[in-house]
Amino acid sequence: MNKQTHHTDWLYTISPKKSVINLNFKEIWYYRDLLLLFVKRDVITLYKQTILGPLWYFIQPLFTSVIFTLVFNNIAEIDTGDGVPAFLFNLAGISAWNYFSACLTGTSDTFKQNQGIFGKVYFPRVIMPMSMVLSNLIKFGIQLLVFVSFYVYFVFFTDLAYNVSISVSIILLPILVIIMAILGLGFGMIISSMTTKYRDLSFLVAFGVQLLMYGSAVMYPISLIQNKVSEGVLPNFVGYLIEYNPMTTVIELFRYVTLGAGEFSVVKLAYASIISVIVFLMGLVVFNKTEKTFIDTV
C-alpha cells in the first residue's frame, strides 16, 4: 500500500509584517465570524447584569440632552437658532458625539483588555478594535431612532420646530458616520498602543474625551464661537482649535443634514475626511508595530 503525503497549500502563513501599513481585508473577511462574535459579545455583555439593560442606550442621550438644554440654553442662554428646539439641537450633537467617543474609548484599551486572548491564539489583531466600532454602530443606530422619534414629535406635533428641515444633503449621513468611525478607531489604536508602555494614559482617556467634547461644538453652534472671537471675548487660537477640530465639522454637518441648522461646506467635509484618514493610517501603523512586541511589555 503506497502511502503518499500530499502537500497542500497552507491557508495562512504567519510571518512578521513587512509593510508599514498592513490591513489584510481577505484575512479579515475569513475571520468575519470571529468579528461578529466579538460584536455580539460587546453588545450583550455590556448591560447583561444591569437592571435596565439596553434601556441605557435610550436613557443616556436623553438625560444628557435635558441637562444640556437646562444648563447651556436656559441658564447660559446659548441660542440654537429661531425655530430649532434646543433639546433637538443638543440631541443631534450628543448622538453624533456618543458614537465617536464610544469608538475612541472602546478601542483605546484593546491590548490591555485582551492580552489573555492575544497571547494564546492567532487572529488578525485589528479585528478587536473593528468589533468595537461595529458594536457601537448598533448603539448609534438605536440612539438615532431616539433622535428620529423626537424629531417627528417636534416637527409634526409642536410649533417649536418651524425652521427644522431635512434636505437632499441627508445622503451625506453615511459619510459622516464613516468619518466618526475611522477617526475614533485611529485615535483609539494610537492610544491603545501607547498604553502598553504608559499605563497612565488609560486614566487620562476618559478625562481627555470629556474635555474634547467641550471643544467639539456639541452643545453650542460654531457661529457662537466665531462671534465670541470677533468680539474679543475668546482669543483667536481658541477659535481655531474649535473650528478646525474635525469633530466640530462632523457635528455641525450632522446638524445641518438632519435639522437644516448651520451651514454646509464641501471644504470642511473634505478637511474632516482627510484628517480622519490620516489619523486612521497613523493608528494602523502604530498598532501594527505594537502588535509584534506588546506581549513583552503588557
C-alpha positions in Angstrom: 0.0 0.0 0.0 1.5 3.2 -1.2 1.3 5.8 1.4 1.6 9.3 -0.1 1.9 12.5 1.8 0.0 15.2 -0.1 1.4 18.6 0.3 -1.4 21.2 0.3 -1.0 24.9 0.3 -1.3 26.5 3.7 -4.3 28.6 4.3 -2.2 31.2 6.1 1.5 31.8 6.7 2.1 33.8 9.9 5.2 35.8 9.4 6.5 39.2 10.5 4.7 42.0 8.7 7.0 43.8 6.3 4.7 46.7 5.2 4.3 49.7 7.4 0.5 49.9 6.7 -1.0 46.4 6.8 -4.7 45.8 6.6 -5.4 42.4 5.0 -9.1 42.6 4.0 -9.0 39.0 2.7 -7.8 37.7 6.1 -10.3 39.9 8.0 -13.1 38.5 5.7 -12.0 35.0 6.5 -12.3 35.7 10.2 -15.7 37.5 9.8 -17.4 35.0 12.1 -15.0 35.9 14.9 -15.6 39.6 14.2 -19.3 39.1 14.5 -18.8 37.0 17.7 -16.9 39.9 19.3 -19.6 42.4 18.2 -22.2 40.2 19.8 -20.1 39.9 23.0 -19.7 43.7 23.2 -23.4 44.4 22.8 -24.8 41.7 25.0 -22.3 41.5 27.9 -22.1 45.3 28.5 -25.5 45.5 30.1 -26.1 41.8 30.9 -26.1 42.3 34.7 -27.8 45.6 34.8 -31.4 46.2 35.8 -32.4 48.4 32.9 -30.2 46.6 30.3 -30.4 48.1 26.8 -32.6 50.9 28.0 -29.4 52.7 28.9 -28.9 53.2 25.2 -32.0 55.4 25.3 -31.6 56.9 28.8 -28.0 58.3 28.4 -28.6 60.6 25.4 -32.0 61.8 26.7 -30.8 62.7 30.2 -27.7 64.4 28.8 -29.8 66.4 26.3 -32.1 67.5 29.1 -29.2 68.6 31.3 -27.5 70.4 28.4 -30.8 72.2 27.5 -31.3 73.3 31.1 -27.7 74.4 31.7 -26.5 75.8 28.3 -29.7 77.0 26.8 -31.9 78.0 29.7 -29.3 79.2 32.2 -26.4 80.2 29.9 -28.9 81.4 27.3 -27.0 79.9 24.3 -29.1 80.4 21.2 -29.6 77.5 18.9 -31.4 79.5 16.2 -35.0 80.5 15.6 -37.3 77.6 15.1 -34.7 75.0 16.1 -35.7 73.5 19.5 -32.7 73.4 21.9 -33.5 69.9 23.0 -33.4 68.6 19.4 -30.2 70.6 18.7 -28.5 69.0 21.7 -29.8 65.5 21.0 -28.3 65.7 17.5 -24.9 66.8 18.8 -24.9 64.2 21.6 -25.9 61.3 19.3 -23.0 62.1 16.9 -20.5 62.7 19.7 -21.5 59.5 21.6 -20.6 57.3 18.6 -17.2 58.9 18.2 -16.3 58.8 21.9 -17.5 55.2 22.2 -15.3 54.1 19.3 -12.3 56.0 20.8 -12.7 54.8 24.4 -13.7 51.3 23.4 -10.6 50.8 21.2 -8.2 52.6 23.5 -7.9 49.6 25.8 -7.6 46.9 23.1 -4.2 45.4 24.1 -4.6 45.7 27.8 -8.1 44.1 27.9 -7.4 41.3 25.5 -3.8 40.4 26.5 -5.0 36.9 27.5 -6.6 36.1 24.1 -3.7 37.8 22.2 -1.1 35.7 24.0 -2.8 32.3 23.2 -4.2 32.3 19.7 -3.6 33.9 16.4 -6.1 36.0 14.6 -5.8 39.4 12.9 -5.5 41.7 16.0 -7.2 44.6 14.2 -10.4 42.6 14.4 -10.7 43.6 18.1 -10.9 47.4 17.6 -13.0 46.9 14.5 -15.5 44.9 16.6 -15.8 47.9 19.0 -16.6 50.2 16.1 -19.3 47.9 14.7 -20.9 47.2 18.1 -21.0 50.9 18.8 -22.6 51.4 15.4 -25.5 49.3 16.6 -25.8 51.5 19.7 -25.6 54.6 17.4 -28.5 53.2 15.3 -30.6 52.8 18.4 -29.8 56.4 19.5 -30.6 57.6 16.0 -34.0 56.1 16.3 -34.5 58.1 19.6 -33.5 61.2 17.7 -35.9 60.4 14.8 -38.7 59.9 17.3 -38.2 63.3 18.9 -37.7 64.9 15.5 -41.1 63.6 14.4 -42.7 64.8 17.7 -41.2 68.3 17.4 -41.8 68.8 13.7 -45.3 67.3 13.4 -46.8 67.7 16.9 -45.5 71.1 18.1 -44.9 74.6 16.6 -41.4 74.8 18.0 -39.6 73.3 15.1 -40.8 75.6 12.3 -37.3 76.1 11.0 -36.2 72.4 11.0 -36.0 70.7 7.7 -34.3 67.7 6.0 -32.8 68.4 2.6 -31.2 66.1 0.0 -27.9 66.5 1.9 -29.2 63.7 4.2 -27.4 61.3 1.8 -24.2 62.5 3.4 -25.1 61.0 6.7 -23.3 57.6 6.0 -20.1 59.6 5.1 -20.3 61.4 8.4 -20.7 58.1 10.3 -17.7 56.6 8.4 -15.6 59.7 9.3 -16.5 59.4 13.0 -15.8 55.6 12.9 -12.3 55.8 11.4 -11.4 58.9 13.4 -12.3 57.2 16.7 -10.7 53.9 15.5 -7.5 55.8 14.5 -7.1 57.7 17.8 -8.2 54.5 19.8 -5.5 52.4 18.1 -2.8 55.0 18.8 -3.8 55.3 22.5 -4.1 51.5 22.8 -0.6 51.1 21.5 0.8 53.7 23.9 -0.9 52.3 27.0 1.1 49.1 26.6 4.1 51.1 27.9 2.5 54.1 29.6 -0.4 52.9 31.8 -1.2 56.4 33.0 -2.7 57.2 29.6 -5.7 54.9 30.3 -6.6 57.2 33.2 -6.4 60.3 31.0 -8.5 59.0 28.2 -11.9 59.5 29.9 -10.9 62.9 31.2 -9.5 63.9 27.8 -12.6 62.8 25.9 -14.8 64.9 28.3 -12.6 68.0 27.6 -12.7 67.3 23.8 -16.4 67.3 23.9 -16.5 70.9 25.1 -14.2 71.8 22.2 -16.3 70.0 19.6 -19.4 72.2 19.4 -21.6 69.5 20.9 -23.7 71.9 23.0 -23.3 75.1 21.0 -23.3 76.2 17.4 -19.9 77.1 15.8 -21.3 80.6 15.0 -21.3 81.4 18.7 -17.5 80.8 18.9 -16.9 82.8 15.8 -18.9 85.7 17.3 -17.0 85.5 20.6 -13.7 85.6 18.8 -14.7 88.6 16.6 -15.9 90.4 19.8 -12.5 89.7 21.5 -14.1 87.6 24.2 -12.2 84.5 23.1 -8.6 84.5 21.8 -8.0 83.6 18.1 -6.2 80.4 18.9 -9.2 79.0 20.8 -11.4 79.8 17.9 -9.0 78.0 15.5 -8.7 75.0 17.8 -12.5 74.5 18.0 -13.2 75.4 14.3 -10.5 73.1 12.9 -11.3 70.2 15.2 -12.6 67.6 12.8 -15.3 66.5 15.2 -16.7 70.1 15.3 -17.0 69.9 11.5 -18.7 66.4 11.7 -21.2 67.6 14.4 -22.0 70.8 12.6 -22.6 68.9 9.3 -24.7 66.3 11.2 -26.9 69.0 12.5 -27.1 70.5 9.0 -28.2 67.3 7.3 -30.7 66.4 10.0 -32.1 69.7 11.2 -31.1 72.2 8.5 -29.3 74.2 11.2 -26.0 75.9 10.4 -24.1 76.0 7.1 -22.9 73.3 4.7 -19.3 73.4 3.5 -17.8 70.9 1.0 -14.3 72.2 2.0 -14.9 71.4 5.7 -16.3 67.9 4.8 -13.2 67.2 2.7 -11.0 68.5 5.5 -12.6 66.3 8.1 -12.4 63.3 5.7 -8.7 63.8 5.0 -7.8 64.3 8.7 -9.7 61.1 9.7 -8.0 59.0 7.0 -4.5 60.4 8.1 -5.3 59.6 11.8 -6.6 56.1 10.9 -3.4 55.3 8.8 -1.2 56.6 11.7 -3.2 54.4 14.1 -2.8 51.4 11.8 1.0 51.9 11.6 1.4 52.3 15.4 -1.0 49.4 16.0 0.9 47.0 13.6 4.2 48.0 15.2 3.0 47.4 18.7 1.3 44.2 17.8 4.7 42.5 17.3 6.1 43.3 20.8 3.2 44.2 23.1 3.1 40.8 24.8 6.5 41.6 26.3 5.5 45.0 27.6 1.9 44.5 28.8 
